[in-house]
Every structure is written in C-alpha cells, then in structure tokens.
Amino acid sequence: MAVFMLQLADAVDAVIEADAAGRTAAGDIVLERTDRRGRAERLGTYQAETVTAVFRQCRADGGLYSWIPQPNDGTWWCY
C-alpha cells in the first residue's frame, strides 16, 4: 500500500492510500487497489484537467519520508 497526493486544480490536495496510481494516455489519473484474489479494483479516476500534480510518499535519501513527484506527461504506473 502506498500514499499518493494529488494536487487538484481547485487548490485542494487529495491524499489517498492505494496500491497503485497511473496516468493514462488521455492524461487521466487512476488509483487502484488489489483485492484478496489479486485482481485490480479501481478506487477512482481523476480527469486530466482536474489534476495539476501527483506525488508518492516514500523514503528519500537519509531515511526521511518525502513527497516524490510523478511525471506530468506520458503514461506511467507507480506502486
């Protein structure tokens, strides 16, 4: 399980716990979790124009947790 922060166009940050986040070819941000049988379940989809940035919380150099920015273009998945 990972923690993601989405900065939204309406100046609100959404902090969401999910197994994965991804950016589709259309630019939409999707959040998924895995059920007990290993199948991906979509938690939510944010349209491209509503999200200004995506970050994943993880341990950085030195052992401190910080928000690591994800790419603003192209398709990707982050676990």
Secondary structure, 3 states (H helix, E strand, C coil): CEEEEEEECCCCEEEEEECEEEECCCCCEEEEEECCCCCEEEEEEECHHHEEEEEEEEECCCCCEEEEECCCCCCEEEC
